[in-house]
Amino acid sequence: MAMVGVPSGVLAWPKVKVEHGSKAAGMPRVSCFSKSTSSETKSPSTSTSTSTSSVFDNLFLSLFRNKMVQETGWDSQKPGYEGLIEVAHRLTLAQDNSQTRDAAVRILRSLFPPLLLELYRMLVAPIDGGKFAALMVARVTALSCQWLMGPCSVNSVDLPNGSSLMSGVFVEKCKYLEESKCVGVCINTCKLPTQTFFKDHMGVPLLMEPNFTDYSCQA
């Protein structure tokens, strides 16, 4: 995870359309790339390890989707990841950007026991100036969140003092961004609320840099 003070990379921001006159007090809203989702056919799992991984992936997806449904009060009729993306779109359309980000933070908090977050922020985050917590979070994220983001790996990030730390996570092609085809969904349900969640509730400063051209992301 990138530490505080790490300079941002150059983001490949596309030209996007800003729509006005939404129900949310006239707040401008960033439009999506397209309304279609990927129709790429996924090959079935064949190995035992892949099947086991798929079981856990489905459990994580179901848990995350249920938390989003509880927040929105609405669920898609579509199964699996496609349905999850529809719920994410509903989350962004039902309220203004600030409310969407607040809702996304609540969803992330609901995935963890409150006491666990508090203990991590108080006891783990201060160790070695936050480096230990950042290292731990990066490895856990790379191992447990590929069902949501796709293939990712831990990499080195530059620190303000000129040194480097293996506390970054590089997502080769973010599945969440690619499937949603939406800048607003990425920014308001992932990037900004995730940064807020890690900083305020885990004590780990985080900088996420999505690339809207190749769908990669550096955190």
HELIX and SHEET records of a PDB file:
HELIX    1   1 THR A   48  THR A   72  1                                  25    
HELIX    2   2 GLY A   80  LEU A   93  1                                  14    
HELIX    3   3 ASN A   97  SER A  110  1                                  14    
HELIX    4   4 PRO A  114  LEU A  119  1                                   6    
HELIX    5   5 TYR A  120  VAL A  124  3                                   5    
HELIX    6   6 ILE A  127  GLY A  130  5                                   4    
HELIX    7   7 LYS A  131  SER A  144  1                                  14    
HELIX    8   8 GLN A  146  MET A  149  1                                   4    
HELIX    9   9 LYS A  175  SER A  180  1                                   6    
HELIX   10  10 VAL A  183  CYS A  186  1                                   4    
HELIX   11  11 ILE A  187  LYS A  191  3                                   5    
HELIX   12  12 LEU A  192  HIS A  201  1                                  10    
SHEET    1   A 2 VAL A  18  GLU A  19  0                                        
SHEET    2   A 2 ARG A  29  VAL A  30 -1                                        
SHEET    1   B 4 CYS A 152  ASP A 158  0                                        
SHEET    2   B 4 SER A 164  VAL A 171 -1                                        
SHEET    3   B 4 CYS A 217  GLN A 218 -1                                        
SHEET    4   B 4 GLU A 209  PRO A 210 -1                                        
END                                                                             
